[in-house]
Amino acid sequence: MVRSLTLALLAFGAIAPVVAADVLPPPPATVTAPAKVPSAAEVDALIASSAKWLRAQQQPDGAFLQGKQFVLGITQLSALALVKAGATKDDPAVAKALAYQERFRQPDGGFYNPEEGLENYGSSLALQLLAATGGDPGRIAGAQGFLFSTQNATTGSITEGGIGYGSRGAGNEDISNTSYAITALRASGVPASDPRLQKALGFLERCQDLSSVNTLPWVKNRGGAVYTPDESKAGGSWYTAKAGDPPPAMDPYGSVTYTLIASYLTLDLKPDDHRVKAALGWISGNWRLDVNPGMPEKQAREGLFYYYVSMAKTFDLLDQNALALKDGRTVDWRGELFSVLSQRAQTGEQGTFWINDTKRWGEAIPQLVTAYSLQALARLKASL
């Protein structure tokens, strides 16, 4: 099965398995002073500058990216970032993005470019935008129905309850696609008690390295998460296992562990739930912001800004600022994240933007990375 960049851009994953031997080394032994929590004025200034830059990228047709590939998804993410930073549906940039999105509404209720194979992402982002801007109830219901239609309903499948790209069929569901759909469905009014969302909860549990909820043979009770119940992008895959091989290692990593926690909370699990606490335990033992922890050393910064926005979303939903680490330190995520975003920011005449120094998962596209960063900053501001 070929997993193209087209299928991978907006997802954190969907690539050939990596070699588990290149495990990320432990963080440096030197203990640095905690980063100072920024003031509201400091965060506001960075939000304003990055929103200015993002607005300057919008094209006459409403898109935030030139070309033909990934334009819908990046436009939706950019508009969502502006909305989270305070823009309304009447804001010209948001209104133009909504009109652009409308061009991709399909007869099945979804919003996507059929040529890209990103049906779930486009539809989930559309549903989030519609919910955030008071969109048409008929369009909202249509997008909800489309997302549920892509859910794996195969009883007994290890990916039952999960949602994938929408273009690859049952058995190809993953935690990133599922999380985007859960976020959209909940934001648009579907209750967490809906039986279909409870099925999605079961899928999330099978992505967690925790034997109390996951009986798959790779589980080692480390608490973190993997990309699918049968593959980790940090190492370990049943796709490449041969008959007679031991179960793959299936190593957890940072971005999807935050995705897991945020999805649990979105489905109304409480912060003291043992599943949430186990995942936070993995975070507390793997706290790093210079890399996406758990990823192989050669790919350590891949998906870094997705990691940042997932972190901000998680702590915002937890309503928690401080985290006790396993090395004895206590960190405040707001100071740590603001510090690293400030250091990585690039500012020019149009404003402030970000770009990753590795291109995987689309993070060499500044509009995508800046949209992630702006969303993270908006959540950080809300916590002050």
KOLBA-699213 format. One record per residue (C-alpha): residue number from 1; residue in one letter; y, z, x. Coordinates in steps of 0.5 Angstrom, whole numbers, plus 2048, in hexadecimal, padded with zeros to 3 digits. Layout:
<lummis>
LUMMI  pos  code    v    w    u
LUMMI  NUM     A    Y    Z    X
...
</lummis>
This chain:
<lummis>
LUMMI  pos  code    v    w    u
LUMMI    1     M  800  800  800
LUMMI    2     V  807  7FE  803
LUMMI    3     R  80C  803  802
LUMMI    4     S  813  7FF  803
LUMMI    5     L  81A  802  805
LUMMI    6     T  81C  800  7FE
LUMMI    7     L  817  805  7FB
LUMMI    8     A  819  80A  800
LUMMI    9     L  821  80A  800
LUMMI   10     L  822  80F  7FB
LUMMI   11     A  81C  813  7FB
LUMMI   12     F  81A  818  801
LUMMI   13     G  814  815  803
LUMMI   14     A  810  80F  801
LUMMI   15     I  80E  80C  808
LUMMI   16     A  808  80C  80D
LUMMI   17     P  805  812  80F
LUMMI   18     V  808  815  815
LUMMI   19     V  803  818  81B
LUMMI   20     A  803  820  81A
LUMMI   21     A  802  821  821
LUMMI   22     D  80A  820  822
LUMMI   23     V  80B  827  81F
LUMMI   24     L  813  829  81F
LUMMI   25     P  814  82F  825
LUMMI   26     P  816  835  823
LUMMI   27     P  81D  837  822
LUMMI   28     P  821  839  829
LUMMI   29     A  820  840  82B
LUMMI   30     T  828  841  82B
LUMMI   31     V  82B  845  825
LUMMI   32     T  831  842  823
LUMMI   33     A  837  846  81F
LUMMI   34     P  836  844  818
LUMMI   35     A  83B  83F  815
LUMMI   36     K  841  841  812
LUMMI   37     V  841  840  80A
LUMMI   38     P  847  83B  809
LUMMI   39     S  84D  83C  804
LUMMI   40     A  84D  839  7FE
LUMMI   41     A  853  835  801
LUMMI   42     E  84F  832  807
LUMMI   43     V  84A  830  802
LUMMI   44     D  84F  82D  7FD
LUMMI   45     A  852  829  803
LUMMI   46     L  84B  826  805
LUMMI   47     I  849  824  7FE
LUMMI   48     A  850  821  7FD
LUMMI   49     S  84F  81D  804
LUMMI   50     S  848  81B  802
LUMMI   51     A  84A  819  7FB
LUMMI   52     K  84F  815  7FD
LUMMI   53     W  84B  811  802
LUMMI   54     L  846  810  7FD
LUMMI   55     R  84B  80D  7F8
LUMMI   56     A  84D  808  7FD
LUMMI   57     Q  846  805  7FE
LUMMI   58     Q  846  803  7F6
LUMMI   59     Q  846  7FC  7F5
LUMMI   60     P  849  7F8  7EF
LUMMI   61     D  843  7F8  7EB
LUMMI   62     G  842  7FF  7EC
LUMMI   63     A  83D  7FF  7F1
LUMMI   64     F  83E  804  7F7
LUMMI   65     L  83A  7FF  7FC
LUMMI   66     Q  83A  7F8  7FD
LUMMI   67     G  834  7F4  7FD
LUMMI   68     K  82E  7F4  7F9
LUMMI   69     Q  829  7F9  7FB
LUMMI   70     F  82A  800  7F9
LUMMI   71     V  830  7FF  7F6
LUMMI   72     L  82F  802  7EF
LUMMI   73     G  82C  809  7F2
LUMMI   74     I  831  80A  7F7
LUMMI   75     T  837  808  7F1
LUMMI   76     Q  833  80D  7ED
LUMMI   77     L  833  813  7F2
LUMMI   78     S  83A  812  7F4
LUMMI   79     A  83D  812  7ED
LUMMI   80     L  838  819  7EC
LUMMI   81     A  83C  81B  7F3
LUMMI   82     L  843  81A  7F0
LUMMI   83     V  841  81D  7E9
LUMMI   84     K  83E  823  7ED
LUMMI   85     A  844  824  7F1
LUMMI   86     G  848  824  7EA
LUMMI   87     A  849  81D  7E8
LUMMI   88     T  849  81B  7E0
LUMMI   89     K  846  815  7DD
LUMMI   90     D  84D  813  7DC
LUMMI   91     D  84E  813  7E3
LUMMI   92     P  84F  80B  7E5
LUMMI   93     A  84A  80B  7EB
LUMMI   94     V  844  80F  7E6
LUMMI   95     A  846  80A  7E0
LUMMI   96     K  845  804  7E4
LUMMI   97     A  83E  807  7E7
LUMMI   98     L  83C  808  7E0
LUMMI   99     A  83E  801  7DE
LUMMI  100     Y  83A  7FF  7E4
LUMMI  101     Q  834  803  7E3
LUMMI  102     E  834  800  7DC
LUMMI  103     R  832  7F9  7DE
LUMMI  104     F  82B  7FC  7E1
LUMMI  105     R  829  7FF  7DA
LUMMI  106     Q  822  7FC  7D8
LUMMI  107     P  81F  7FB  7D1
LUMMI  108     D  81A  801  7D3
LUMMI  109     G  820  806  7D3
LUMMI  110     G  820  806  7DB
LUMMI  111     F  826  804  7E0
LUMMI  112     Y  823  801  7E6
LUMMI  113     N  823  7FA  7EA
LUMMI  114     P  81C  7F7  7E8
LUMMI  115     E  81C  7F4  7EF
LUMMI  116     E  81D  7FB  7F3
LUMMI  117     G  817  7FF  7F0
LUMMI  118     L  81B  805  7EF
LUMMI  119     E  81B  806  7E8
LUMMI  120     N  81A  80D  7E8
LUMMI  121     Y  820  80F  7EC
LUMMI  122     G  825  80A  7E9
LUMMI  123     S  823  80D  7E2
LUMMI  124     S  823  814  7E4
LUMMI  125     L  82A  813  7E7
LUMMI  126     A  82C  80F  7E1
LUMMI  127     L  82A  815  7DD
LUMMI  128     Q  82E  81A  7E1
LUMMI  129     L  834  816  7E1
LUMMI  130     L  833  815  7D9
LUMMI  131     A  832  81D  7D8
LUMMI  132     A  838  81F  7DD
LUMMI  133     T  83D  81A  7D9
LUMMI  134     G  83B  81B  7D2
LUMMI  135     G  837  814  7D2
LUMMI  136     D  835  810  7CC
LUMMI  137     P  82F  814  7C8
LUMMI  138     G  82B  80E  7C7
LUMMI  139     R  82B  80C  7CF
LUMMI  140     I  829  813  7D1
LUMMI  141     A  823  813  7CC
LUMMI  142     G  821  80D  7CF
LUMMI  143     A  822  80F  7D6
LUMMI  144     Q  81E  815  7D4
LUMMI  145     G  818  811  7D1
LUMMI  146     F  818  80D  7D7
LUMMI  147     L  817  812  7DC
LUMMI  148     F  812  816  7D8
LUMMI  149     S  80E  80F  7D7
LUMMI  150     T  80D  80F  7DF
LUMMI  151     Q  80A  816  7DF
LUMMI  152     N  803  816  7E2
LUMMI  153     A  7FF  818  7DB
LUMMI  154     T  7F8  817  7DF
LUMMI  155     T  7F4  81E  7DD
LUMMI  156     G  7F1  820  7E4
LUMMI  157     S  7F5  81C  7E8
LUMMI  158     I  7F8  820  7EE
LUMMI  159     T  7FF  81D  7ED
LUMMI  160     E  7FF  81E  7E5
LUMMI  161     G  805  820  7E2
LUMMI  162     G  809  81D  7E8
LUMMI  163     I  80E  817  7E8
LUMMI  164     G  80E  811  7ED
LUMMI  165     Y  813  80B  7EE
LUMMI  166     G  810  808  7E8
LUMMI  167     S  80E  802  7EB
LUMMI  168     R  808  804  7EE
LUMMI  169     G  804  807  7E9
LUMMI  170     A  800  80D  7E8
LUMMI  171     G  7FE  811  7EE
LUMMI  172     N  804  810  7F2
LUMMI  173     E  808  815  7EF
LUMMI  174     D  80C  81A  7F4
LUMMI  175     I  811  820  7F4
LUMMI  176     S  817  81C  7F6
LUMMI  177     N  816  817  7F0
LUMMI  178     T  814  81D  7EB
LUMMI  179     S  81A  822  7ED
LUMMI  180     Y  81F  81C  7EC
LUMMI  181     A  81C  81B  7E5
LUMMI  182     I  81B  823  7E3
LUMMI  183     T  823  824  7E5
LUMMI  184     A  825  81E  7E1
LUMMI  185     L  820  820  7DB
LUMMI  186     R  822  827  7DB
LUMMI  187     A  82A  825  7DC
LUMMI  188     S  829  821  7D6
LUMMI  189     G  826  826  7D1
LUMMI  190     V  81F  826  7D2
LUMMI  191     P  81C  82D  7D2
LUMMI  192     A  818  830  7D8
LUMMI  193     S  813  832  7D2
LUMMI  194     D  812  82B  7D1
LUMMI  195     P  80A  82A  7D2
LUMMI  196     R  80C  823  7D6
LUMMI  197     L  810  828  7DB
LUMMI  198     Q  80B  82D  7DB
LUMMI  199     K  806  827  7DE
LUMMI  200     A  80C  826  7E3
LUMMI  201     L  80C  82D  7E5
LUMMI  202     G  804  82D  7E6
LUMMI  203     F  805  827  7EB
LUMMI  204     L  80B  82A  7EF
LUMMI  205     E  806  830  7F0
LUMMI  206     R  801  82B  7F3
LUMMI  207     C  806  829  7F8
LUMMI  208     Q  807  830  7FA
LUMMI  209     D  803  834  800
LUMMI  210     L  801  83A  7FC
LUMMI  211     S  7FA  83B  7FA
LUMMI  212     S  7FC  83F  7F4
LUMMI  213     V  7FE  839  7F0
LUMMI  214     N  7FB  833  7F4
LUMMI  215     T  7F3  833  7F6
LUMMI  216     L  7F3  82D  7FA
LUMMI  217     P  7F0  82D  800
LUMMI  218     W  7F6  82C  805
LUMMI  219     V  7F9  833  802
LUMMI  220     K  7FB  838  808
LUMMI  221     N  800  83C  804
LUMMI  222     R  806  83B  808
LUMMI  223     G  80A  83A  802
LUMMI  224     G  80E  834  803
LUMMI  225     A  80D  82D  800
LUMMI  226     V  80A  826  801
LUMMI  227     Y  80C  81F  7FE
LUMMI  228     T  806  81E  7FA
LUMMI  229     P  800  822  7F9
LUMMI  230     D  7FC  81D  7FE
LUMMI  231     E  801  81C  803
LUMMI  232     S  807  81F  807
LUMMI  233     K  80C  81B  80B
LUMMI  234     A  80C  820  810
LUMMI  235     G  805  81F  812
LUMMI  236     G  7FE  81F  80E
LUMMI  237     S  7FC  819  809
LUMMI  238     W  7F6  818  805
LUMMI  239     Y  7F8  811  805
LUMMI  240     T  7F5  810  80C
LUMMI  241     A  7F0  815  80C
LUMMI  242     K  7E9  813  80D
LUMMI  243     A  7E2  815  80A
LUMMI  244     G  7E0  81B  80D
LUMMI  245     D  7E7  81D  810
LUMMI  246     P  7E9  824  80F
LUMMI  247     P  7EF  825  80A
LUMMI  248     P  7F6  823  80D
LUMMI  249     A  7FB  828  80F
LUMMI  250     M  800  826  80A
LUMMI  251     D  806  829  80E
LUMMI  252     P  80B  82C  809
LUMMI  253     Y  813  82A  80B
LUMMI  254     G  81A  82C  809
LUMMI  255     S  81D  827  804
LUMMI  256     V  817  827  7FF
LUMMI  257     T  816  82E  800
LUMMI  258     Y  81D  82F  7FD
LUMMI  259     T  81C  82A  7F8
LUMMI  260     L  816  82E  7F6
LUMMI  261     I  81A  834  7F5
LUMMI  262     A  81F  830  7F1
LUMMI  263     S  81A  82D  7ED
LUMMI  264     Y  817  834  7EB
LUMMI  265     L  81E  837  7E9
LUMMI  266     T  820  831  7E5
LUMMI  267     L  819  832  7E1
LUMMI  268     D  81C  839  7E0
LUMMI  269     L  817  83D  7E5
LUMMI  270     K  81B  843  7E8
LUMMI  271     P  81D  845  7EF
LUMMI  272     D  818  84A  7EF
LUMMI  273     D  812  846  7ED
LUMMI  274     H  80D  846  7F2
LUMMI  275     R  80D  83E  7F3
LUMMI  276     V  814  83E  7F4
LUMMI  277     K  814  844  7F9
LUMMI  278     A  80E  841  7FD
LUMMI  279     A  812  83B  7FE
LUMMI  280     L  819  83F  800
LUMMI  281     G  814  842  805
LUMMI  282     W  812  83C  808
LUMMI  283     I  81A  83A  809
LUMMI  284     S  81C  841  80C
LUMMI  285     G  817  840  811
LUMMI  286     N  819  839  813
LUMMI  287     W  821  839  812
LUMMI  288     R  824  833  816
LUMMI  289     L  82A  82F  814
LUMMI  290     D  82A  82A  81A
LUMMI  291     V  823  827  818
LUMMI  292     N  81F  826  811
LUMMI  293     P  81A  82C  813
LUMMI  294     G  813  82B  813
LUMMI  295     M  814  823  815
LUMMI  296     P  811  820  81B
LUMMI  297     E  815  821  821
LUMMI  298     K  816  819  822
LUMMI  299     Q  819  819  81A
LUMMI  300     A  81C  820  81A
LUMMI  301     R  823  81E  817
LUMMI  302     E  820  819  812
LUMMI  303     G  822  81B  80B
LUMMI  304     L  827  820  80E
LUMMI  305     F  82C  81F  809
LUMMI  306     Y  827  81F  803
LUMMI  307     Y  825  825  806
LUMMI  308     Y  82C  828  806
LUMMI  309     V  82D  826  7FF
LUMMI  310     S  827  829  7FD
LUMMI  311     M  828  82F  800
LUMMI  312     A  82F  830  7FD
LUMMI  313     K  82C  82E  7F6
LUMMI  314     T  826  834  7F7
LUMMI  315     F  82B  839  7F9
LUMMI  316     D  830  838  7F3
LUMMI  317     L  82A  838  7EE
LUMMI  318     L  828  83F  7F2
LUMMI  319     D  82F  841  7F1
LUMMI  320     Q  82D  844  7F8
LUMMI  321     N  832  844  7FE
LUMMI  322     A  82E  848  804
LUMMI  323     L  827  847  806
LUMMI  324     A  823  84C  80B
LUMMI  325     L  820  848  810
LUMMI  326     K  819  84A  813
LUMMI  327     D  81C  84A  81A
LUMMI  328     G  820  850  817
LUMMI  329     R  827  84D  816
LUMMI  330     T  82A  84C  810
LUMMI  331     V  82E  845  80E
LUMMI  332     D  833  843  809
LUMMI  333     W  831  83C  807
LUMMI  334     R  838  83A  805
LUMMI  335     G  83B  83B  80C
LUMMI  336     E  835  838  810
LUMMI  337     L  836  832  80B
LUMMI  338     F  83D  831  80C
LUMMI  339     S  83D  832  813
LUMMI  340     V  838  82C  814
LUMMI  341     L  83B  828  80F
LUMMI  342     S  842  829  812
LUMMI  343     Q  83F  827  819
LUMMI  344     R  83C  821  817
LUMMI  345     A  841  81E  813
LUMMI  346     Q  845  818  815
LUMMI  347     T  84C  817  813
LUMMI  348     G  851  811  813
LUMMI  349     E  856  80E  80F
LUMMI  350     Q  852  80D  808
LUMMI  351     G  850  815  809
LUMMI  352     T  849  818  80B
LUMMI  353     F  842  816  80B
LUMMI  354     W  83C  817  80E
LUMMI  355     I  836  813  811
LUMMI  356     N  82F  815  814
LUMMI  357     D  82E  813  81B
LUMMI  358     T  827  810  818
LUMMI  359     K  826  80B  813
LUMMI  360     R  820  80D  80F
LUMMI  361     W  820  80E  808
LUMMI  362     G  827  80B  808
LUMMI  363     E  82B  810  80B
LUMMI  364     A  82E  80B  810
LUMMI  365     I  832  809  809
LUMMI  366     P  838  80D  809
LUMMI  367     Q  839  80D  802
LUMMI  368     L  833  810  801
LUMMI  369     V  834  815  806
LUMMI  370     T  83B  817  803
LUMMI  371     A  838  817  7FC
LUMMI  372     Y  833  81C  7FE
LUMMI  373     S  838  820  802
LUMMI  374     L  83D  820  7FD
LUMMI  375     Q  838  823  7F8
LUMMI  376     A  836  828  7FD
LUMMI  377     L  83E  82A  7FE
LUMMI  378     A  83F  82B  7F6
LUMMI  379     R  839  82F  7F6
LUMMI  380     L  83C  833  7FC
LUMMI  381     K  843  834  7F8
LUMMI  382     A  840  836  7F2
LUMMI  383     S  83C  83C  7F6
LUMMI  384     L  843  83F  7F9
</lummis>
